[in-house]
Amino acid sequence: MDDTAPEIIVMARKRQENLVDVPLAVSIVGSDQLERDQIYNLTDLARTTPALEISQSFGGESNGGGRIRGIGTGVFNPSVSSSVALVVDQAPIGNLAFPQLYDLSAVEVLRGPQGTLFGQGASAGVINVRTTAPSTKAFAASGSVQFADKGTAGSEFGEQIYDAAINVPFSDRIALRIASQYRVESGLQRRMNATPTDPAGKDNELSDLGIRARLLIEPSSTARINITAEYGRRDEDGQTFAVTSAAPNTSPAGNALRNNLAGPTCGMTEFSARADQYCEALSSVVETEVYALTGRFELDVSDSLTLTSVSNFRERNFLNTRRDFSRNTWGFSARNERNDERANGFSQELRANYSSNGIELVFGGFYTDFAFERVPNGPRPFTFGPAASDNRIGFSICNAGGTACVPGRQPLFTREVTRNRTLSGFFDASIQLNDKIEAFGGLRYDDFNNTTSLGTNGLATNQSIELNDDALSGRIGLSFKPTDDINLYGSYSRGYKPPAVGTDPSGVLFQLDAEKANSFELGARASIGRVQLAANIFHNSLFNFQGQINRLINISGGTELISSPINYSKVVSKGFEFNVSGTVVAGLNVNLGYQFNDVRFPSNFLAEDSTPTNPLDIGGRQFLLSPKHKVTLSADYMQALNDSVEAFINTNVNYKSEVLYAVRADPSFIFPAHAIINTGFGIRESNGGWNVSVYVRNLTKQREPMAYFAPLVPGTGAIRSWPIAGLTARVVGVRAGFAF
């Protein structure tokens, strides 16, 4: 085995650097691990590093849902900036995320405030995604097919995944790469009753389609043009959402709920943490489309100076025909119908990279413009207010036919228009003080503006609010390298997340204060042969943390769950992390990480299940969606069968201590400590030309949810769970791939 340390290149400081030279808490997962761990969407990324959690609830379906060291975005409102920035090929995605991942060269996860270089959407960290670039060297093609059948070999749902990529060099200066993925997931949930459009016993089906084209043009040896066009579409035939997953208690209300769920109009036959059975009177249908165009131009002005321009336009349309939140067939259901969410964003970055005589500089300017609007859909002219099933527009709590509604909860369409604009200037510097010590630091100035308008049951708006804010964020630190293969560092960072607009239970707009973070970190890196070691200690204080509270309140004689954004006074995240990765012995590649994270609710914080007569203080408890202990392991062992073929076995283990899945004092909303085990084995050509394997995700059938929700009927103990493929259910399948 060659003991030479491999050079691992990262872009954590917006320049190419060897990982061991970077004085930041950053990890990188390469294409080999992404493939063997079956990383197909943003949620899967949580299996690659202990500092990262992903939740597509709490607003995560639009901003990516990233949480680093326990801190992330916890608000549905579109004006709220992300806490963990999602960046793809140097272009920030903001609140325009699409969950699908394919044809990637690497994913970097940067911990702690990263606003100096990545902006006001990176107050907790960055997920930096690098797709595979075109190459002018040679023609290449690759593809794979993955198949699992529900009920076969213990698989609890079915999936089909088709990947393809082709690289075409037109000359030594022009190349094109086209990549695509189509994924179908079926049977994660099953509707037990018939609806006017679907038969009883129909499995839900979710399909994702992604297509990306990247064009590389090198007009000269000093200029490079990268143009990327991308399209993504998600169709959900029967939306996967929260269902009653715990049997109702034996109280009168619990018995009544049990009888209704098991009755002839609903037809549920079990209450299981698997969360696979549900009913709804009218079928849910939603779809999402994303379009993106990115242009990157790089010019080497001299050996020491490079200018870069990154322009990005992105559009995301969430098309909502019907979403049923209550999921019942016998009474009132909360539904959102016939309204779409349309959003688009433009960003422009101009920066310069300077390197000479031990000085590294990155400086430039950045502008982003994000616009969101909620509009009705369906046949025109729009009629607002009618409760009949074919005419409802907006949110309502009515029976299926619309003959009766909860008082005050007739269909209400909320017209919302939001626009965020940010203008920034930044610089980041690294100065070599001597051959062992480097000083680094930087500053960023953000000027932020938001305008939000709101109206009801019409296309006009009748109230509005404008926010203006500016802030200075940055970092400073020292790095000490006693040898070329060891790096010791310490830093202080200040993060910023701009103010946002919330809506109170009465429908009035209000300001959510800006969030600010102070983070201290000590870390070490070492490269020993073909193994990389890293460790860090961190303390991160967030002031005015932007969160959300959900409570049952009485409105016009009815009871309704209301979600309202709030500022938490202060949240502190502190702990340590270590990681070891590389080829530990011949044929065995390992990436092992552990994080201890003590992050708690602030003092005197009342849980969502509090009442005026029974306040429940959860101050000091471990924070939402944040395990105190987390371990991630990815390993691949290879044994040659002959000169050209090798057998392999791999595993991916993700251990978490107990996790709170709702801001509630009831211990039923805590999922216990557990490990998700994924594995696969097969044979492959030694040079990567082909591979065939069998895989299992969630081998032991753990029932980890995406989120927990309060019971459909209060006091019944029948909590609801939102399942997610690979975490709540097991899948067993086969895979075959090729590359040349």
N, C-alpha and C positions, 0 to 999 in steps of 0.2 A: 504494500500500500504506500502511495506517495504521501509523505508526512508534511509536504509543503502547505502552508496555510493558504486557503483559497481567498481571493479578494472578493468581498461581498460589497457591492456598490449600492448605496442608498442616496436618496434625494431629499433627506430630511431638512437640509438647510438650503434647498433650491440650488444646489450644485452637486455634482457627482463627487462622492467621498467614500473611502473605505469605511466600513461599519465601525471598526475599532478606533477610528480617528474622530468619531462623532461624540461630543460631550452632552448627549441628550439621551433620555430614556426612550429608545426607539427599537422596535423589533421588525424583522422582515421575514416574510414567508414567500418562497420562490415558487415557480411554476410546478416543480416536481411535487412538492408537498400539497399545493392547491389541488392537484389532480388526484393524488392518492387519498387525501382526506375528503374528496368529493365536495369541494366548496363551489356551490352553484348559485348562492344568493347571499345577500348581506347577513342574514341570520346565521348562516353557516360560519361566518368569520369569527364568531365568538368561540369556536372550537380551536382556534389557532393560537390564541394568546390569553393569558389569565387576566390581563388588565381590561379586556374588552368584553362588554355585554351588548347584545342587540335586542331591541324590542320593537316590533312593528305596531305595538299599541302606544297609547299616550302621545299621539302625533308622529310616531316613528315611520308611518307609512309614507309620509311626504319628505322627511328630512334624513331618512336612513336609519334612525333609531339607535344610533351609537351612544354607548355609555362607557366612559373610561374612568377607572378608579372610582366607580360608583356614581359619577356625575354625568348627566345627560339631559336632553330636552324632555320635559314632562308635561307639555301643554299642547292641546289640539289646535290652538289658534294659529292661522297662517301668518300672522305678522311676527310671530316669535322666531327669532333666529335659532339656528342649531347650536348646541353646545359642543358637539363633536363634528368638525367639518369633514365632509366627504369630498375628496378631490380626485378627479379622474384625468390622467395625462395632463396635469398642471392646471386644469380648469375646475374651479369650485362649483359644486352642484347645488348647494344651498337647500331650499325647500322644494326641490324638483327631482327627488331621487326616484330611481326605479330599481327594484330589488335584485334583478338578474345580474350574474357575474359569469363571464366566459372569456376564453382566449386571453388569459392574463399572464404577464411575465413576473409580476411581483405585487405584493401588498405590504405596505409599511404602516405600522401603528405607532403614532407619536403620542406620548403621555404628557399630561399637564398643559397649561396654557401655551398655545402656539400662535397667538395673534400677531406677533411681530412680523412673521412672514406670510401667514395664512389668513389673517383677517379676523373680524369680529365674530365669525361663526366657529371659532376654534378655541373657545375659552376653557374647554376640558381636554382637547386633543384633536388629532387628525387621523383619519383613515385615508391614506394616500395610495390610490390604485393606479397601477401602470399596466396598460394593455400591451399586447405583443406588437412590436413595431414592424413595419415593412423592411425588407432587406433587399439590397441590390445585388447580393452575391449569387443567389441561385433560386430556381423555381422550387417551391415546397408546397406540400399539401398534407393535411391531417384530418382525421375524423374519428368519431366513436359513436357507438350505440349502446344504450343502457336500458334494461327492461326488467320490471318486477310486476308480478301479477298478484292482486289481492287474494288471499286465501291459499296461495301456493308457497310451500316451504316455510310456512309461518309468517308470511308477509301480511301486515295488517292494512296496507293500502297499496295501490298500484302506481307505477310511474314509468314513463318513457322519456328518455333524454337523447336527443340527437345533436351532436356537435360536428361542425365542419369549418375548416379554414384553408385558405389558399393564398400563397404568396407568389406574385408575378413580377419579376424584374423586367422592365421594358428596355433599360439600358443601364450603364454603370452609374447613372445619376437619377433614375426614376424607378420607383417600385410601388406596387399596389398590394395591399393585404385586405382580404374580405373574410370575415368570420361571422358565424351564425350559430345560434342555439335555439332549439325548440324543446320545450319540456311540458309534459302533461302529467298532472298528479290527480289520481281518481280514488274516491272511496275513503278519504280521511274522515268524512262525515256522511251520514245517510239520513235523508228526509223520510220519516216513517209514514207520513200521511200523503194522500193525494191532494193536489191543488188544481185549480182550473186549467193549468197548462202542463202539469207533470204528473206521472203516476206515483203511487205510493212505493216506497222502497228505492227511490232513485238516489244513486251515489252522487255526491258533489264532484265537480270536475274543475280544476284550475289549470289553465294553460298559459305559458310564458313564451313569447317569441322575441328574439333579439337578433338584429342584423347590424353589423358595423363594417364600414369601409374606411381604410386609412391609406392616404396617398402621401408618398414621400418624394419631394423634388429637391435636388441639390444643384442649383444653378451654377455654383462654383464650389471650390474647395473651402470657401469661408461662409457660405450661406446655405441654410436648410429651411425648407418649407414643409410643414406637416399639416394636412387637412384631414379631419375626421368627420364623417357623417354617420349618425346612428339612429336607429328606430327600435322602439320597444313597445310591446303590447301585452297586456294581461287581461284574460277573460275569465270570469268566475261564474260558472253555471251552478247556482246554489252556493251562496257565500259561506265560507268557513268562518264561524263566529262562535260566541259563547253559548253553551248549552248547560242545562242542569246536570251536574256531574256527581252530586252527592244526594243520596236518598232523603226526601223530606222527613222531618221528625213526626212523632205521633200526636202532635197537638192538633186541635180541630182544623187550624189553617193548613198544617202540614198534611193531614189526611186528605183534605179537599184538593190540595195541589197534586198529591200523588194520584188521586182518582182522575183528575183532569189530564195529567200527563200520560197516564196509562189507559185513558178512555178511548172510545172508538174514533173520536175526531183527531186525536193526536197519535196514539199507537205506540208510544215508547214501551219497550219491554225490559229495559234495565236502566239503572242509574250508575254510571261507571266513570272513574277517573280518566278512562280512555276518551270520553266526551265525543262519542261518535254518533249518537242518536239524537234527533231533534224533530220538531214539527213546526210548521208555520202555515198560516192560512193562505198566503199568497207567496209565490216563489220570489226569492231575492235574485237580482241580476245586476252586476256591476262590472265595469271594465275600465282599464287605464291605458292611455297611450302617451308615449314620450317621443319627442323628436329633438335631436341635438346636432349642432354643427359647431366644430371647433377649428380654429386656425392658429397655428403656432409658427412664428417666423424667428429664426435665429441668425445673427450676423456676427462673425468674428471680426471686429474692427482691428484688432491686433492680437499678438500672442497673449496679452494680459487682459483684454477687454472684450466682452461679448454682450451684445444687446439682444433682448428677447421681447417679443410681443405675443401675448396669448389672448385671443378673442373667442368668446363662447356665447352662443345663443341656445337656449333650451326651452322647450315647451312641454307642459304636462297637463293632460286633460283627464280628469276623473269623471267618468260617465256613470251616473247613478240612476238606474231605472227604479230600483226599489231595494232598500235595506231594512230588514226586520230585526230590531234590537231585542224585542221581548221573546219572540219565538213561542207563541202559543196559538191555539186554534179555537179556544172556547170563549174568549172575551176580548178585552182591549189589548192592543199591541202598539208599542212605540215604533213608528216607521218613519223613514226619510225617503221620499219618493219624488221622482221626476225633477231632480235638480242636479246640475253638474258643477264641478269646480274646475275652473280653467286658470292656469297659471303659466307665466313665462318669465324668463330672466335673461338679462344680458350682462356680461362682465368683460372688462378690458383691463389687462395688466401690461404695463410697460416697465421693464426692469433692466438693470445693468449688473453684470458680474465682473468684478475686477480682481485679479490675482497677480501679485508681484512682491518679491522680497519679503515674504512672510506675512503679507497683509492680504486678507480675503474680504471683499466687500460685496454686498448685495443691496441695491437700493433702487427705488422706483416709485411708481404711483399705481393706484388701483381704483376702478369705478365699477359699481354694480347697481343694477336696477331690476327689482323684482315686482311683478304685478300679479294680483290674484283677484278673481271675481267669481261669485256664485250666481248662476243663471238657471232659469227653468228650462226644461226640455219637453219634448213631446209635441202633439198637434197644437197649432195656433188657431184662433187667438187664445192666449192663456186666460184661464179663469181661476182666480185665487179664492180660496175659502171653502168650496164645495167638498164634502166628505165622501162622496161616492168613490168607490175603488178606482174607477177609470179616470176620475177627474182630480184626485188629490195631488197637490203640489206642495212640497215642503215637509215639515215635521208635524206629526199628529199622533194622538193616542186614541184610536178609534177601533171599533170592530172591523172585520174584514170588509163588509159591505158598506160601511160608513153610515149605517142607520143610527148609530149611537157613538158618542165620544165622551171622554172624561171632560167634565165642565172646564171650559177655558183652554182645552187642548184640541180644538178643531184645527184643521190643517193651517199651518202658518209657514209661509215661505219667507226666509230671511235673505234679503238681497245684501251682499257684502262685497265691498270693493276695497282692496288694500294695496298700497304701493310702498315699498321700502327702497330707499336710495342711500348709497354710502360712497363717499369720496375719501380716499386714504392716501397717505404718503408714508414710506417706510425705509429704514435702512438697517442692515445687520452687518456686524464687523467681527472678524477674528484676527487677532494680532499676535504673532509669535514673539513673545518677550525674550526667549532664549531657545535653545534647542530642545527644551523639555516643557516649558510652560507657555500656555496660550491663554490670553484673555479674550473673552467674547461677550457680545452684547448687542442690543439693538433697541430701536424705538419705532412705534407706529402711532400715527395720528389718524383717528377716524372721525369724520363728520357725517352724522346720520340724520335722516329725515324719514318720517312715516306719515302717511295720510290714510285714514280709514273712514269709510262711510257706510252707513247701515240704513236699511229700510225694510219694511214688511209688506207682504202681499201686494207686490208691484215691482216694476222695474226701476222706480225712482228711489232715492235715498232721502231720509229726512233728518238724520243726525250724523255728525262727523266730528273727528278729532284729528289734530295734527301734533306730532311729536318731533322735537328737534333736540339733538344731543351731540356732544363731542367728548372724546376721551383720548388719553394718552396711555398706551400700554407698552410693555417691553420686557426685556430680560437682561441679566448680567451674570457673568460667571467666570470661573477659572478652570483650566484643564491642565493636569500634570501627567506627563508621559515619561516615567522612569526608563522605559524601553520602548522600542517601536511597537511591541505587542501588548502593552498595558496602558490603560488610560483611566486616570482618576479625576473626577470632576465634581464641582458643586455649583449650584446656580439658584438665582431668585428670578421668578417670572411674575408678571402682573397681567391678568387677563381681563377681558371686557366683553360683555354681551349687551347689546343696546336695549333700550326700553321697548315695550310692545303694548298692544292694545288688547284689553279684555272686555268681556261683556258680563255684567252682573245678572243675577236671576231675574231682575225686572226688565232686562233688555237694554240697559243703558251702558254706553261705552265708558271705559275708564283706563287710566294709564297703569301699566305694569312697570315698576321701576327697573332701571338698568342693573345688571348683575356684574359684580366685580370679584376677581379672584386674586389671592396672594399665595404663591406656591414656592416652597423651598425644597431643594432636592440635592442629595448626595449620591453619587453613583460610581461604578467601576466597570471597566470592560477589559477582557483579556482574550488573546488569540493564542491557543496552545496547539500547535500542529494543525490538525483539521477540525479542531473543536473551538467554538466561541463560547465564552462565559460572560455573563452580565448580571449585575445586581444594582439595586437602587433603594434608597430610603426617601420617603416623600411626606410632606405635610402641606395640605392644600385647604385654604379657608375661602369659602364663597359667601359673599354678602348679598342680600336681596336675591337669593336663589329663586328663579322663576319656576314655580311648580303649579300644581292643580289640585283641587279638592273636589270630591264628588259626594254629594249629600242628598238624601231624600227630604224634600220639603213639600209643604202643602201649598198648592196653587189653585185658587178658585174651587176649593172643596175636593180637589184630587191630589194624589201623591205622585211626585215626579222626581226622578234622579236628575239633578242639575250639576253640570261640570263647570267650575269657575276657576280661572287662573288666580293665583295668589303669589305674593313674595314671602318666602321663608326668610326669617331674619338672618340666619347664618347656618351654614352646613360645613362641617369639617371632615375632610377625608385624609386619613393618615395611615401609613403602613410601610411595607417593604415588598420587594419582588426580586426573584432571581430567575435566570434562564441559562440552560446549557443546550447547545445545538451543534450538529456536525456529524462527521463519521467517527464514531467512538472506537469501533474495531472494524476490520475488513468486512464489508458487506452489510454493516448495520448503521443506518442513519437515524438519528434521534433529534427531536426538538422537545425539550421538557421545560415547563415553566410553572412557577408557583407564585401566588400573590396573597399576602395578608392585608386586608383592607378594613380598617375600622372607620366606618362612616355612619353617622347617626342623625336622627331627627333632632331639631333644636329643642331646647327646654320648653316645657309647657305647650307642646304641640298637641292639639286635639285631633283624635282619629275621626275618620269619616263616619264611623258607627256611633259616635257620640250623640247624645240627646241633651236637651236643656236640663233634664233632671238627672242625667247620668253621664257627665263629661268623662271621657276616657283619654287620659294623657299618655301619649306614646313617645314623649320627649326622651331622648337617650337610647331609644331602640335602634337596631341596625336599620339602615335606610332601605327604601323601596328598590327592588330589583338588584340588590347589591350583596352577594355572598361575602361573608367575612373571609372565608378561605376558598381558593380556587386553584385547581391544578389542571394543566393541559399537557397531554403527551401525544406526540405523533412519532411513530417509529416504522421503519421499513427494513426488513431483512431479506437479503438476496443470496441464493446459492446457485452457482453455475451447474447446469446439467450437461452441457457440452460446450464446444467453442462458440456457439452462436445463440444458445437458448439458456435462460435462467429461470428458476422458480423463485417466487417471492411470497411473502406474507407481510401484511401491514396492519397497524392498529392505530386508532385515534381514541383517546380516553379524555373525558371532560368531567372532572369532579368538582362539585360545589357543596359547600355547607348550606344550611337552611337558608331559604330565600323568601322574603316577604313580597307577595304579588298584588297587594292592594294596601292602601293607606288606612288600615283598619286594625283595631286592637284584638279582634277575634282571632285566636290561634289557628282556626281553620284556614285562614288565608296565607299561612306559612307552608311552603313546600319543604319537606325534610331533606337532609343531606343525602346526596345520591351521586352516582356516576353514570354517564352515558358512554357506552362502549360501542365503538364501530370497528369493524375488521373486514379484511378481504384477503384473498389468496388466489394465485394463478400462475401463469407462465408468460414470458415475454421474450422477444428477441433482444439480445444483449445491446444492440446499437439503437434500440427504440423503434424499430420498424413496425412491430405489431405487439399486441398484448391481448390476453383473454383472462377473465377473472370472475370470481363469485364474490359478492359483497353483502354485508349486513350492517345496517345502521340501527342503533338502539337495540343491541343484542338482547338485553335483559328486560326489555319492554318497560322502561321507566315511563312515568306519566307526567313529565315536566310540562307545565302549560306556558303559553305566551302571557296570559294574565288570568286573574281570578276576578269575578264580579259578584256583587251582592245577590242574594236569592231573588227570584222573580216575585215572590211574596215574602215580605219581611216576617221574621220570626219563625220561619219554617226550617232553617238550617240547611236549605238546599242550595248551596253555593253553585255558581256557574263557572265553567272553565272554557277557555279559548285554546283549542288544540293547535299543534303545529307539527308538520311532518318531520320525522326523525328525532323529535324530542318527546312527543306524546304517544307516538306509535312506532312500531318496528317495520322496517322494510327489508326484504331479502330479494336480491336480483343477480343478474349476470351482466357483464360488460365486455365489449370487444372494441379495440381501437387500432388505428394504423397511423403511420407517419412516414413520409419520405421527402 
